[in-house]
Amino acid sequence: MEDSTREAGEDGAAPQIMPESIEDPSNAVKGTASAGSTSDVAEAAKVQRELETLRAEVASLRKERQAWLEERKKLNEENESLRNRCQKLSSAASSLKVPEGENFASGTNSQSLAEARMGRNPPLIEQMLRNPKDEAVQLHGIEELFSQQTQVDGAAGSAARPLQGSLEASVAILSNHPGNRLLLLKASQFLSVLLAEPDAGHTLPLAALFQAAQQVVSIGAQLVAAAAAEDGIGRLTSATAKVGGVPDPAKLLTWMLSLLALLLPCLGQRLHDQHQSEGFIRDLLGKLVSPLLAAADMPPDALILKCAQLPPLLPAEPWVQKACFDTGAVHAFALAYHRGAGHGGVGGNSNASTEAIRAALRYTFAKNPELCVRAVHDTFASDEFVCLEVLEELRALERRQRGTFLALDSDHGLVGKVLGLWAFHQRRVLEDSEPEKSPSREVLRKVADLLSAVLLKLPPQVLLGRMQEFKDVEVLQRIALSAIHGSAQLRLQVAVNYVSNAVVPVVISCMQMFLVHDDDDTNSDEVEAAFRLLNNERLPAEGWPYMLYCLEVCLHVLRHWSATKPSLGTKADVLDTRAAPLLLAQGGLVDVLAELVDPAGAGVELRSKPPEDVVHKASETLQALFEQSGHICLFCMQHYVEVRQMASLGCDSLASDPLAEFPDMQQQAVTQLSASFERFAAQDERLGRKILKTLAVLFESSYRLVAWFLQQHSLSTLGDLDSLDVHVEAVRAVSRTPYWSSEDVPLLTEFVALIAKLLLGSTEAVDEPSVPGKRRLDLTEAEEVAAACMTSLLHLLLIDPSPPTVLHCLAQSLGQGPKATGDGEAAEEPAGGDRGSELAVGAVMRIMQVFPSSDRVQMNCQHLLTSLLGE
């Protein structure tokens, strides 16, 4: 490269690279023109074109050569700069060779090193290194060095200054004169100016810088310990003037902390090594920063600011953050914040101090989830300032790396620890005279947001497991239900795996808790008051919205089960233990629903009436449950006989499926509906009509059910206040029978006898005077029974599968009178067939006499007489 530079010349002129003919192209033109031959004109034009082309190429080559020359000049300059830098680094490395275990700042080693470097450092520095114990020499030397460092400007002067020797001399002062404040102040001021030089951290030896930092920490710790032992840390702020030229400790500490702020960035690589630096970092935090900030007397705001600026300069390593936590630095920062920096502070830097403290706390907990959980669990649970920073960092951890919440909950029990934090601050905010202004209110908001975010990130089975684990903690149940309600995907996942994730007992337990708390529970009042302070639309203060969320989950479970079990039709198999209706009923859902739809009927007293939307949702859930299982429907009707809504919904379910395949259940249903009719019909006519309609559906589904009812509920069993509406519906059901199959012919004898007995009994109850213990019917209800019986008997005559079986049975039953048993025993035959027909005709005539004004009875009797006389 140097040879090429010499070829270019001293002035950088370009060498002559063009041939003679090209340098003077006009000569060639003149020579061509002088020939004077007209035949060469074309050749001359051709030569001219070539010359133009050559000129363009020459111009291009000149530009390219100029660019290369500029690039070479730039490379030469860079080469020279790198050569000088390498020489400086080589000189610095060779000059500092400290044997392992020796300290170059000590007196003996300093003297030997000074002798080894004789001639390398200026005489001033050599004198300081030879006499490390002489205070006068050191004071004069450090003042001269400071003067030179602040007066010399320019790169040349900076390069000429022996930075390494100056650093060694300053560190020697810190090591050998820890009690001379003036000398220490001069040394710290000089080092601050020295380290402010560009690239000073890269050119100075790392070992020397590290030792300087150690000495600064040691001196600062001694100053703090001495002040605390004598007059307290308040001594640092009491003296603002020098006594005998000696600076006050506060000023010296301020310079020491400022020097540390310059040294720590230069030690980045060294500080990452835990084995080499852990002791230094623990001394810095535990012996200097923590005692200074946590002293009984609050230090100046400038010292607070300087201390708070140090931790973020340390490497963001977990072991360094743990050292901040274990040495009490976090506690000291929180204490300084509460004592002044967070509420106006001292001096003009209060805002800066507050922000610096926040930055120090954020550094301590940044990307360290274990430390965050430890802080909110016990150590700093009572400190709102630290809790807010930690909670914010926990939210940020999940944003940086998905799955953090799940790992923290599984490994460290995050949910349980955060709930403990809620309990503490809930008690504190409610005890405050002004809860709206309490700092704990903001903590509760952050905790609620964090819990919502954590629960949304948990798998459904784990989420429900936490709800079951903390089933008595209403706060968790509220937030978890709100999370399920707000996430359609989570709600679907919970409903799909209802067997494996145990959502049914969890949700029902929540509903029972809300009901019990609404009845009488002071803890619920406290939770409601705390949630009211949150002022969060997603987390209502009252408990009824969460009850609504639970009902929605139950409906989703029922609908999912119904959609995935089409083979079961509309009813659940009673033997299927995994069926959703059965699991919900066994879990106690019906009990909760009964208390919601009709608290008085269920025997409970609620402090506040359930809202309409909750009652409507409870009715919808109960109806869906009854539609999926007739067994559950019937059981609930029998258990909650006083709940009107239960009877109404049961009627809807039985009307849609009358349980034709379960005769025993049909009999129980008829008995229960009959009792419900007697109980509710007088107060609620609409419900009474619904019950009768349901009974009609049941009777129409089974002949044997009608026969059973007429046998078990004869007129002689009626009480004084019992009605005959159910009997009428049972008999009318027969008249709506489209046909009577040949397989049911054996039933006709008993069936006709039962209806005839009811017909004659109603007539007798009107004619005869009242007898104690026997129901006497009024004319209207007796006429209703008689009309229904006559209509059914005529219908049986028309659909008789083997005539005249019905006619003979009817004549026989009417001829025996109301004493016919109709309970399956064979009736005694009369003396002759004519005698039986005569008795039957007489019975019909008596009926006509009892109801002379009833057209339908009269007409039916005439039809019946025609049949009997035609026999």
C-alpha positions, 0 to 999 in steps of 0.5 A, spaced: 500 500 500 505 504 501 509 503 494 502 504 491 502 511 495 509 513 493 508 511 485 502 516 486 507 522 488 507 526 494 502 531 491 497 526 489 498 527 481 495 522 477 501 518 473 501 519 465 497 513 462 495 515 455 499 514 449 502 520 445 497 519 439 491 519 444 494 525 448 494 530 442 489 527 437 489 533 433 495 532 430 492 525 427 487 529 424 491 534 421 496 529 418 490 526 415 487 532 412 494 534 409 494 528 404 489 532 400 486 526 397 478 526 397 478 518 397 480 518 404 474 523 407 471 517 409 477 514 413 478 521 416 470 520 419 471 514 421 478 516 425 474 522 428 469 517 431 474 513 434 477 519 437 471 521 440 470 514 443 477 514 446 476 521 449 469 518 453 473 512 455 479 517 458 474 521 462 471 515 465 478 512 467 480 518 470 474 519 474 475 511 476 482 513 478 480 519 482 475 515 486 480 509 488 485 515 490 480 517 495 478 510 498 486 509 499 487 515 502 481 513 507 484 506 508 491 509 510 488 514 515 484 508 518 490 504 518 494 509 522 488 510 527 488 502 528 496 502 529 496 507 534 490 504 538 494 497 538 500 500 540 496 503 546 493 497 548 500 493 548 503 498 552 497 498 557 497 490 557 505 490 558 505 495 564 500 492 568 502 485 571 500 484 578 502 477 581 495 473 583 493 475 590 497 481 590 494 488 591 498 494 587 495 499 591 498 497 597 504 500 599 510 495 598 507 493 591 506 500 589 513 501 590 515 495 586 511 497 581 513 504 581 520 502 580 518 497 574 515 503 571 521 507 572 521 512 566 514 510 563 510 515 568 511 522 569 515 524 575 509 526 579 505 520 578 512 516 580 513 520 586 505 518 588 506 511 587 513 511 591 510 514 597 503 512 597 503 513 605 505 520 604 498 525 605 502 531 603 505 528 596 498 525 595 494 531 596 499 535 591 499 530 586 492 529 586 491 536 585 496 537 579 493 531 576 486 534 576 488 540 574 492 537 568 486 533 566 481 539 566 485 543 562 488 539 557 484 539 551 484 535 544 486 528 542 493 529 542 493 531 549 489 525 551 493 520 548 499 523 552 496 523 558 498 516 562 491 514 564 493 508 567 498 511 572 493 516 574 488 511 575 493 507 580 495 513 584 488 514 585 486 507 587 492 507 592 489 514 595 483 510 596 486 504 599 491 507 604 487 513 606 480 511 608 480 516 613 482 523 610 476 525 607 479 531 603 484 526 600 478 522 598 474 527 595 480 529 591 481 522 589 474 521 587 473 528 583 479 526 579 477 519 578 470 522 576 473 526 571 478 521 568 472 516 567 468 521 563 474 521 558 471 517 551 473 510 551 476 510 558 473 504 560 476 500 554 483 503 555 484 502 562 485 495 565 479 492 568 482 489 574 484 496 576 477 499 575 474 493 579 479 494 585 477 502 585 470 500 585 471 495 591 475 501 595 469 506 593 464 501 596 468 500 602 469 507 604 462 509 603 460 503 607 465 505 613 462 512 612 455 510 613 457 505 619 461 511 622 455 516 622 450 511 624 454 509 630 455 516 632 450 521 631 446 517 626 445 518 619 442 525 620 449 527 621 450 527 614 445 532 613 446 536 619 453 539 617 453 543 610 459 547 611 466 544 612 470 544 618 477 546 618 477 544 610 474 537 611 468 536 607 462 533 610 460 526 609 454 527 605 458 531 600 463 525 600 458 520 599 455 523 593 461 523 590 463 516 591 456 514 589 457 518 582 464 515 581 460 508 582 455 510 577 461 511 572 465 505 574 459 500 574 458 500 566 466 499 565 465 493 569 460 489 565 464 483 563 467 482 570 460 483 574 457 478 570 461 473 573 458 471 579 464 467 582 468 474 582 463 479 583 458 476 588 461 479 594 462 486 591 455 486 589 453 484 596 457 489 599 455 494 595 447 493 596 448 490 603 453 495 606 452 501 603 445 502 599 441 499 604 444 502 610 444 509 607 436 508 605 434 504 611 437 509 617 433 512 622 434 519 619 432 520 612 438 521 608 438 527 603 434 527 596 441 527 592 443 521 596 437 517 595 437 519 587 444 516 587 443 510 590 437 508 586 441 509 580 446 504 582 442 497 581 440 498 574 447 499 572 448 492 574 447 486 570 440 483 569 442 476 572 437 472 577 443 472 582 444 479 582 436 480 583 436 475 588 442 479 592 438 486 591 432 482 595 436 478 600 440 484 602 434 489 604 435 493 598 428 493 596 426 494 603 430 500 603 428 503 596 420 502 599 422 505 605 425 511 602 419 512 597 414 512 603 418 516 607 419 522 602 421 521 595 414 518 594 410 524 597 414 530 595 421 528 597 427 533 600 430 538 595 428 539 588 429 532 585 423 528 588 420 527 582 427 524 579 428 520 586 421 517 585 422 515 578 429 512 580 426 508 585 421 505 581 426 503 576 430 500 581 424 496 583 423 494 576 430 492 575 430 487 581 424 484 579 424 484 571 424 477 568 424 474 574 418 470 576 420 467 582 422 473 585 415 476 584 411 471 587 416 471 593 415 478 594 407 478 593 406 472 597 409 474 604 415 479 604 412 485 601 405 483 601 403 489 606 407 494 601 402 497 596 408 501 592 412 494 591 406 490 590 404 495 584 410 494 581 411 486 582 404 485 579 405 490 573 411 486 572 407 479 572 403 481 567 408 483 563 412 476 564 406 473 560 406 478 554 413 477 553 413 469 554 406 465 553 405 460 558 409 464 564 402 464 568 401 456 567 408 455 570 408 460 575 401 457 578 404 449 577 411 451 580 409 456 585 402 456 587 401 463 584 393 463 585 394 462 592 399 467 593 395 472 590 389 470 593 393 472 600 395 478 597 388 480 596 385 478 603 390 482 606 389 489 602 381 487 602 382 488 610 386 494 609 382 498 605 375 496 608 378 499 615 381 505 612 376 511 613 376 513 606 377 507 602 376 510 595 383 514 597 386 508 600 393 505 596 390 498 597 384 500 592 389 500 587 392 493 589 386 490 589 384 492 582 391 490 580 390 483 583 383 482 580 386 484 573 392 479 574 387 473 577 383 474 571 389 474 566 392 468 570 385 464 570 384 465 562 391 462 561 390 456 565 387 449 562 379 448 563 381 442 568 386 446 572 382 452 572 376 448 575 381 445 580 383 451 583 376 453 584 375 446 587 381 447 591 379 454 594 372 453 594 371 457 600 374 463 597 368 467 594 373 472 590 376 467 586 369 464 585 367 470 582 373 472 578 373 465 575 366 465 573 367 472 570 372 469 566 368 463 564 362 467 562 367 472 558 370 467 554 366 463 549 371 458 548 373 456 555 365 456 556 365 451 551 371 447 553 368 446 560 361 444 558 364 439 553 368 435 558 363 436 564 365 429 566 372 429 567 373 436 569 368 436 575 365 442 573 358 440 575 360 440 583 364 446 582 359 450 579 353 448 584 358 449 590 359 456 587 351 457 587 350 454 594 355 459 596 352 465 593 345 463 596 348 462 603 352 468 603 346 472 601 342 469 606 346 471 612 354 472 611 358 478 613 364 475 609 360 476 603 358 483 605 366 485 605 367 481 598 361 485 595 364 492 598 371 490 596 368 489 589 364 495 589 371 499 590 374 496 584 368 499 579 369 494 574 364 492 569 366 485 568 366 484 576 359 486 579 359 487 586 352 484 587 352 476 587 346 475 583 350 476 576 355 470 578 349 466 580 347 467 572 354 465 570 353 459 574 346 457 571 349 459 564 354 453 565 349 448 567 345 450 561 351 449 556 352 442 560 345 440 559 345 442 551 351 439 550 349 433 553 343 433 549 346 434 542 351 429 543 346 423 545 341 423 540 340 416 541 337 417 547 331 421 545 329 427 549 330 423 556 336 420 560 337 413 561 337 413 569 342 407 569 347 412 565 351 415 571 355 419 566 348 423 564 349 430 565 342 431 568 343 425 573 350 429 575 346 435 576 341 433 580 345 429 584 350 435 585 344 439 588 342 443 582 335 442 583 335 445 591 338 451 588 333 452 583 327 451 587 330 456 592 331 461 586 324 460 583 320 460 589 324 461 596 318 461 600 315 454 597 322 452 598 322 454 605 328 459 605 328 467 606 333 471 602 335 478 604 334 480 597 329 478 592 332 475 586 332 479 579 328 477 574 333 475 569 336 470 574 329 467 576 328 466 568 334 463 567 333 458 573 326 456 570 329 455 564 335 451 567 329 447 571 325 446 564 331 443 560 333 439 566 326 436 566 326 435 559 332 431 559 330 426 565 322 424 567 325 421 573 328 427 575 322 431 574 318 426 578 322 426 584 323 434 584 315 434 584 315 429 590 320 433 594 318 440 593 310 439 593 310 447 595 314 450 590 309 452 585 314 453 579 316 446 580 309 443 579 308 448 573 315 445 569 313 438 571 307 439 567 310 441 561 315 435 561 310 430 563 305 433 557 311 432 552 313 425 554 308 421 559 312 416 561 308 410 557 314 405 558 314 406 566 307 404 569 309 405 576 312 412 574 305 414 571 302 412 577 306 416 581 305 422 577 298 422 577 298 421 584 303 427 585 299 431 580 292 430 583 295 433 590 298 439 586 291 440 583 288 440 590 293 445 593 294 450 587 288 450 583 284 454 588 289 460 588 292 459 581 286 457 575 291 457 570 296 452 573 290 448 575 288 447 568 295 446 566 295 440 571 288 437 568 291 437 561 297 434 563 293 428 567 289 428 561 295 426 557 297 421 562 290 418 562 290 417 554 297 414 554 294 408 558 288 404 559 291 401 565 292 407 568 285 410 568 283 403 571 288 404 576 286 411 578 278 409 578 280 403 583 285 407 588 281 413 588 273 411 589 268 416 591 268 413 598 275 415 599 274 423 597 275 428 603 270 433 604 274 438 600 277 434 595 274 435 588 272 430 582 276 434 576 281 428 576 276 423 576 272 427 570 279 427 566 280 420 567 273 418 564 274 423 559 280 420 556 276 414 555 272 417 550 278 420 546 280 413 545 280 411 537 280 404 538 280 398 543 285 393 541 283 385 541 289 384 546 285 389 551 279 385 551 280 382 557 280 389 560 273 391 558 269 387 564 273 391 569 273 397 565 266 398 564 264 396 571 269 401 574 266 407 570 259 404 571 260 404 579 263 411 578 256 413 575 252 410 580 256 413 585 255 420 583 248 419 583 247 416 589 251 421 593 246 427 590 240 423 592 242 420 599 243 425 605 250 426 607 253 421 611 259 422 616 265 420 613 262 420 606 262 425 601 256 428 598 256 431 591 252 438 589 248 437 583 253 441 578 259 436 580 255 430 580 252 432 573 259 433 570 261 426 572 255 423 570 256 426 563 263 424 562 261 417 564 255 416 560 259 419 554 265 414 555 260 408 556 257 410 549 264 411 546 266 404 548 259 401 546 261 404 539 269 401 539 267 394 542 272 390 538 267 384 540 260 386 541 256 385 545 261 384 550 261 391 553 253 391 552 253 385 557 258 388 562 254 395 562 248 391 563 250 387 569 254 393 572 248 397 572 244 392 574 248 391 580 248 398 583 253 402 586 255 396 590 259 393 584 266 392 587 269 393 580 276 391 583 277 385 579 272 380 583 267 377 579 260 380 580 254 375 582 250 373 576 242 375 577 237 370 576 236 371 569 238 376 563 232 379 563 232 381 570 239 384 569 237 388 563 231 391 567 235 393 573 240 396 568 234 400 565 231 402 572 238 405 574 238 409 567 232 412 569 234 414 576 240 418 573 235 421 568 230 423 574 236 426 578 239 430 572 232 432 569 235 439 567 241 436 564 240 436 556 247 432 555 245 427 560 238 426 558 240 425 551 246 420 553 241 416 557 236 415 551 242 413 547 244 408 553 236 406 554 236 404 546 242 400 547 239 396 553 232 395 551 235 393 544 239 387 548 
